[in-house]
Amino acid sequence: MKLYDVYPLFDINIVKGKGCHVWDDQGTEYLDLYGGHAVISIGHAHPHYVEAISRQVGTLGFYSNSVINTLQQQLAERLGRLCGYEDYALFLINSGAEANENALKLASFYNGRTRIISFQKAFHGRTSLAVEATDNPKIIAPINANNHITYLPLNDIEAVKQELAKGDVCAVIIEGIQGVGGIKLPSDEFLQAVRQACDEQNTVLILDEIQSGYGRSGRFFAHQYSGIRPDIITVAKGIGNGFPMGGVLISPKFTPVYGQLGTTFGGNHLACSAALAVLDVMEEERLIENAERVGNYLLEELKKFTQIKEVRGRGLMIGMEFAEPIKEIRLRLLKEQHVFTGVSGTHVIRLLPPLCLSMAEAEEFLKRFKVALG
Ligand SMILES: Cc1ncc(COP(=O)(O)O)c(C=O)c1O
């Protein structure tokens, strides 16, 4: 059997990682400004994380959600404290798409409605409703095109108010910072106005913090810059530092019903031990503050490059938009300067490094970036 060929691949075989660096099978070292697509939060192969997972798998890797799992309880308590949502409840699954799927389902159970507002360029995952809420017709199969979604321009509050006034909108789903869409920020005022408009119409506000959350923006969640509190927050990526996991943070206005949501693997013992180790390291090494400090430095330094049309972002979630296609620059960065970066479309380079990126590593990146620009 061969692999189902859906990923265009670089001809590089990464076999080892440590902190913000990865190595290929030839021994070449790369600076990782991509974090395996915003997944690596505390750094590759962190010793505390390795130890915690190894110990857990040697004790109990998995048992079903039909018995008490104190690791899940610990995770809910610690996450609630650290992110400032102690009164919310946590439902655990295995990926970002699943988190959004469950969030949208909860919203519909809550108010009985079926219409969703999403935003132009949004990305929410590849499962049925999550992909329908994703503004990319190429990945929406005919079976997923079920007319649930209205896409509106980001930051256009009048458009949102107009749709919500119809009184039939189940939920508004919005990314804390649009990632795949090219690091586009909803303004604080926009989020505040959306919050208010949702309240007026009993519409559920879902913040997708799968890419922008877990400290990446320099706050635990990117929406916390605006001071709003969503009804539901979805997380994944950084929660497990590479261990597949997702979470739905649910406000107290929802009442849990036995059997309404469920999963076989979600919140298993091994995943929870990974997530707890991530929180240990985030607190111990003050990674959220680090993301803010190093991210702000990078943002300021990158703004000095005249070759870049616009630099956007918060913390260690940065987009650089060029007037010209970025394919060649990105290839030079990877092949000649040995730096991994991400892209969005044809003109934006995305930086999504591990949150432990040091000032020295940021400077090293800037040096290599300068050379790659030529
Ligand atoms: C904002 C956002 N939501 C949802 C997803 C989907 O997550 P997953 O690939 O874990 O299903 C992603 C993945 O890139 C994302 O960036």
The ligand as an SDF file (V2000), in Angstrom:
LIG
                    3D

 16 16  0  0  0  0  0  0  0  0999 V2000
   -8.1980   28.0950   13.5230 C   0  0  0  0  0  0  0  0  0  0  0  0
   -8.2200   26.6210   13.2540 C   0  0  0  0  0  0  0  0  0  0  0  0
   -9.3290   25.9150   13.5470 N   0  0  0  0  0  0  0  0  0  0  0  0
   -9.3940   24.5850   13.3500 C   0  0  0  0  0  0  0  0  0  0  0  0
   -8.3320   23.8950   12.8160 C   0  0  0  0  0  0  0  0  0  0  0  0
   -8.4380   22.4100   12.5940 C   0  0  0  0  0  0  0  0  0  0  0  0
   -7.6460   21.7090   13.4890 O   0  0  0  0  0  0  0  0  0  0  0  0
   -7.2770   20.1700   13.1960 P   0  0  0  0  0  0  0  0  0  0  0  0
   -6.4110   20.1410   12.0070 O   0  0  0  0  0  0  0  0  0  0  0  0
   -6.5970   19.7160   14.4760 O   0  0  0  0  0  0  0  0  0  0  0  0
   -8.5640   19.4590   12.9850 O   0  0  0  0  0  0  0  0  0  0  0  0
   -7.1550   24.5810   12.4930 C   0  0  0  0  0  0  0  0  0  0  0  0
   -5.9970   23.8770   11.8840 C   0  0  0  0  0  0  0  0  0  0  0  0
   -5.1340   24.4480   11.2860 O   0  0  0  0  0  0  0  0  0  0  0  0
   -7.0930   25.9790   12.7190 C   0  0  0  0  0  0  0  0  0  0  0  0
   -6.0020   26.6940   12.4070 O   0  0  0  0  0  0  0  0  0  0  0  0
  1  2  1  0
  2  3  1  0
  2 15  2  0
  3  4  2  0
  4  5  1  0
  5  6  1  0
  5 12  2  0
  6  7  1  0
  7  8  1  0
  8  9  2  0
  8 10  1  0
  8 11  1  0
 12 13  1  0
 12 15  1  0
 13 14  2  0
 15 16  1  0
M  END
$$$$
